[in-house]
Structure formats: structure tokens, C-alpha cells
Amino acid sequence: MLASLKKRRDVLYENVKDVPGFKCFKPDCAFYIFVNVTEAAKKLGFSKVEEFRKYILQKTGVCFCTRDHFGTPFSDENQMYIRLAFSGINEDLMIEACNKLKEFLKSGQKPNF
């Protein structure tokens, strides 16, 4: 199981780091990658990560949790984070999701506020 999780982590990391506006590091131990999406969200005009999450889900079908799902942010937090779990998903689906994110964010399609 550990080898399988390491492989999934590596596949997800290699694909996430190529998504425009997404920044992350490869964790040594975990079943998720914590991604800073501040640049991508702001480029689309979002100041709240939850609004960004909903928009991405609506436009791409890619679902993820935000930092806010795991506790109240600190008062001085100004970055936006999402959490991508790799424990229950295969490599092909992770690659497909990352490709959808890449294509959509490269398109620059902004919401009509």
C-alpha cells in the first residue's frame, strides 16, 4: 500500500505543479497535497477560495477541498489553499483532473460577476 501511495503522490505532484497558478511541494508523508492556488484564484478575480472551488467544479467537474474545510483560517492568513487527496483515486483520474485544470486555467475564462 505504501508503494502505491508514493506512486500516486508522485504522479499527482508532477501534474499539479504544471497547473497555471498552482504551487505546491511534494510531501514526505501524507495522503494529500496542499496546493497554494492564490495566483490562479486572483487571476480569475476571486478573493475567496470557496468561490474559486465552486467555480472550478462548475466549469471543469474537478472537485477538491479548501483549506477552510479543515479549520478556521488564522486572522493573518492571506493565501488560498486547496487539498488534493490521492488516497482513493487512481493515477489516470488524477492526470485527467490535472489536465482539465490546466486547460481551463490556460483559457483564462473568467466568471461574469
C-alpha positions in Angstrom: 0.0 0.0 0.0 2.8 2.4 0.8 4.4 1.9 -2.6 1.0 2.6 -4.3 0.5 5.8 -2.3 4.0 7.0 -3.1 3.4 6.4 -6.8 0.1 8.3 -6.7 1.7 11.1 -4.8 4.5 11.4 -7.4 2.0 11.3 -10.3 -0.2 13.9 -8.7 2.7 16.2 -7.8 4.2 16.1 -11.3 0.9 17.0 -12.8 -0.3 19.6 -10.2 3.0 21.6 -10.5 2.2 22.3 -14.2 -1.3 23.8 -13.5 -1.1 27.6 -14.0 -1.2 29.5 -10.7 -0.9 26.3 -8.6 2.2 26.0 -6.3 3.0 23.1 -4.0 5.7 20.9 -2.6 5.9 17.1 -2.6 5.1 15.9 0.9 7.2 13.2 2.5 4.3 11.7 4.3 0.6 12.3 3.8 -2.2 11.2 1.5 -2.8 14.6 0.1 -1.1 17.6 -1.5 -1.7 21.0 -0.1 -1.7 23.5 -3.0 -1.4 27.2 -2.9 -3.9 28.5 -5.5 -3.8 32.2 -4.7 -2.3 33.2 -8.0 -4.9 31.2 -10.1 -7.8 32.4 -8.0 -6.8 36.0 -8.1 -6.2 35.8 -11.9 -9.8 34.8 -12.3 -11.0 37.5 -9.9 -11.6 35.5 -6.8 -10.7 36.8 -3.3 -12.3 33.8 -1.5 -11.1 30.2 -2.0 -14.6 28.7 -1.6 -15.9 30.8 -4.6 -12.9 29.6 -6.6 -13.6 26.0 -5.6 -17.3 26.2 -6.7 -16.4 27.9 -10.0 -13.7 25.3 -10.9 -16.1 22.5 -10.0 -18.9 24.0 -12.2 -16.6 24.6 -15.2 -14.3 21.5 -15.1 -16.0 18.9 -12.9 -12.9 18.7 -10.7 -13.7 18.6 -7.0 -11.4 19.4 -4.1 -11.5 20.6 -0.6 -10.2 24.0 0.5 -8.1 24.9 3.5 -11.2 26.3 5.2 -12.7 22.7 5.3 -10.0 21.8 7.9 -10.5 24.6 10.4 -10.8 28.3 10.8 -8.1 30.2 9.0 -5.8 32.4 11.1 -6.7 36.1 11.1 -3.5 36.9 9.2 -3.8 34.3 6.5 -3.9 35.9 3.1 -3.1 32.9 0.8 -5.7 30.5 -0.6 -5.1 26.7 -0.4 -6.8 23.6 -1.6 -6.2 20.0 -0.6 -6.0 17.2 -3.2 -6.2 13.7 -1.8 -4.6 10.9 -3.6 -5.6 8.0 -1.3 -8.7 6.9 -3.1 -8.1 7.8 -6.7 -6.1 6.1 -9.5 -3.3 7.8 -11.5 -5.3 8.0 -14.7 -8.1 10.0 -13.0 -5.5 12.3 -11.3 -3.9 13.0 -14.6 -7.3 13.7 -16.3 -8.3 16.1 -13.5 -5.0 18.0 -13.7 -5.3 18.2 -17.5 -8.8 19.7 -17.1 -7.5 22.2 -14.6 -4.5 23.1 -16.9 -6.7 23.6 -20.0 -9.3 25.6 -18.1 -6.9 27.9 -16.3 -4.9 28.4 -19.5 -8.1 29.5 -21.3 -8.4 32.5 -18.9 -12.2 32.1 -18.9 -13.4 34.5 -16.1 -16.8 34.4 -14.4 -19.3 37.1 -15.1 -19.6 38.8 -11.7 
